[in-house]
Amino acid sequence: MRKRQIIIDCDPGLDDAVALLVAFAASDMMDVVGITTVAGNVPAELTLRNARIIRELAGRGRDVPVCGGAPVPLLRDPVTAEDFHGSTGLGNIPFPKPRVRPSRANAVNFLVRTLRTAKGFPITLVVTGPMTNVALALTMAPDIREGLKEIVVMGGADSEGGNITPHAEFNVFADPHAAQSVFQSGIPTRVLNLDVTHQIRTTDDQVERVRALGSKQARAAADLLAASNRLEEKAKARVAPLHDPSTILCLLRPDLFEGPQATVSVVTETGERFGKTVPDYREDGHVLWYNQADADAVFSEMLGQLARFGK
């Protein structure tokens, strides 16, 4: 069976970095054909740098292009999350500087060019940051939807409320106009929102199980997860959710996740609900809104994939 081809559009970010490592580890099931970065958790120059760090940590180089994208949201003022991800975006963990330069191609142009050539075997687009690049690409070249199998998004919330405001999840809040454009595109989409990711948390004991795998990639993943837990503890929670890795894990094991179909809109009017996602649950909806997960099995899947490094 042919491997699933994916592009990861991200803003690394502690949990984005773990998602990238899991995707690279699962090379028998998915082929990462490119990484595009966007301003979000930290400014654009740092997300581009961090994606290259993780690419090289995973043992990959120029065969997986890393393309920098939008430095600011479509309409709103930029917002970042250094208070959670650290000033570097990777928890201030002392990773080596990346050696391989980024691609000369802009992320939006890369998405357009790659998806246009993928119409015979559509690509899955995994989005773990603000959706600015994706919205721009779909606006510039609406025909690229023919090269998309589906979009898998980490973003939004309904019953859980927000994590940046009482109503809004960070990725959507960072560019709600882009999120509205993508959600309203009609493209089949799976959404790993806070309703489900808050069920999937990694304890300190589980982090040490990752570290015990022994490879440099697993040790780095453990460091990233531990940094998330330390920063989450400052916010009076004991363990951090596996937000972004859930996007990759739901592709590897969709049987571990459940949720209803929906259509989704985003509040873009200024006010306290700015950035809120509003799912309308209906059987003919093009969005699969996950709201249940087998947390232990999801962690076991992540552990099993990370164990592939060093073998």
FENPERA-V958454 format. One record per residue. N is the residue number from 1. RES is the residue in one letter. SS is DSSP state (H for helix, E for strand, L for the rest). Layout:
n = {N:N}
res = {RES:RES}
ss = {SS:SS}
This chain:
n = {1:2:3:4:5:6:7:8:9:10:11:12:13:14:15:16:17:18:19:20:21:22:23:24:25:26:27:28:29:30:31:32:33:34:35:36:37:38:39:40:41:42:43:44:45:46:47:48:49:50:51:52:53:54:55:56:57:58:59:60:61:62:63:64:65:66:67:68:69:70:71:72:73:74:75:76:77:78:79:80:81:82:83:84:85:86:87:88:89:90:91:92:93:94:95:96:97:98:99:100:101:102:103:104:105:106:107:108:109:110:111:112:113:114:115:116:117:118:119:120:121:122:123:124:125:126:127:128:129:130:131:132:133:134:135:136:137:138:139:140:141:142:143:144:145:146:147:148:149:150:151:152:153:154:155:156:157:158:159:160:161:162:163:164:165:166:167:168:169:170:171:172:173:174:175:176:177:178:179:180:181:182:183:184:185:186:187:188:189:190:191:192:193:194:195:196:197:198:199:200:201:202:203:204:205:206:207:208:209:210:211:212:213:214:215:216:217:218:219:220:221:222:223:224:225:226:227:228:229:230:231:232:233:234:235:236:237:238:239:240:241:242:243:244:245:246:247:248:249:250:251:252:253:254:255:256:257:258:259:260:261:262:263:264:265:266:267:268:269:270:271:272:273:274:275:276:277:278:279:280:281:282:283:284:285:286:287:288:289:290:291:292:293:294:295:296:297:298:299:300:301:302:303:304:305:306:307:308:309:310:311}
res = {M:R:K:R:Q:I:I:I:D:C:D:P:G:L:D:D:A:V:A:L:L:V:A:F:A:A:S:D:M:M:D:V:V:G:I:T:T:V:A:G:N:V:P:A:E:L:T:L:R:N:A:R:I:I:R:E:L:A:G:R:G:R:D:V:P:V:C:G:G:A:P:V:P:L:L:R:D:P:V:T:A:E:D:F:H:G:S:T:G:L:G:N:I:P:F:P:K:P:R:V:R:P:S:R:A:N:A:V:N:F:L:V:R:T:L:R:T:A:K:G:F:P:I:T:L:V:V:T:G:P:M:T:N:V:A:L:A:L:T:M:A:P:D:I:R:E:G:L:K:E:I:V:V:M:G:G:A:D:S:E:G:G:N:I:T:P:H:A:E:F:N:V:F:A:D:P:H:A:A:Q:S:V:F:Q:S:G:I:P:T:R:V:L:N:L:D:V:T:H:Q:I:R:T:T:D:D:Q:V:E:R:V:R:A:L:G:S:K:Q:A:R:A:A:A:D:L:L:A:A:S:N:R:L:E:E:K:A:K:A:R:V:A:P:L:H:D:P:S:T:I:L:C:L:L:R:P:D:L:F:E:G:P:Q:A:T:V:S:V:V:T:E:T:G:E:R:F:G:K:T:V:P:D:Y:R:E:D:G:H:V:L:W:Y:N:Q:A:D:A:D:A:V:F:S:E:M:L:G:Q:L:A:R:F:G:K}
ss = {L:L:L:E:E:E:E:E:E:E:L:L:L:H:H:H:H:H:H:H:H:H:H:H:H:L:L:L:L:E:E:E:E:E:E:E:E:L:L:L:L:L:L:H:H:H:H:H:H:H:H:H:H:H:H:H:H:L:L:L:L:L:L:L:E:E:E:E:L:L:L:L:L:L:L:L:L:L:L:L:L:H:H:H:H:L:L:L:L:L:L:L:L:L:L:L:L:L:L:L:L:L:L:L:L:L:H:H:H:H:H:H:H:H:H:H:L:L:L:L:L:L:E:E:E:E:E:L:L:L:L:H:H:H:H:H:H:H:H:H:L:H:H:H:H:H:H:E:E:E:E:E:E:E:L:L:L:L:L:L:L:L:L:L:L:L:L:L:L:H:H:H:H:H:L:H:H:H:H:H:H:H:H:L:L:L:L:L:E:E:E:E:L:H:H:H:H:L:L:L:E:E:L:H:H:H:H:H:H:H:H:L:L:L:L:H:H:H:H:H:H:H:H:H:H:H:H:H:H:H:H:H:H:H:L:L:L:L:L:E:E:L:L:L:H:H:H:H:H:H:H:H:L:H:H:H:E:E:E:E:E:E:E:E:E:E:L:L:L:L:L:L:L:L:L:L:E:E:E:E:E:L:L:L:L:L:E:E:E:E:E:E:E:L:H:H:H:H:H:H:H:H:H:H:H:H:L:L:L:L:L}
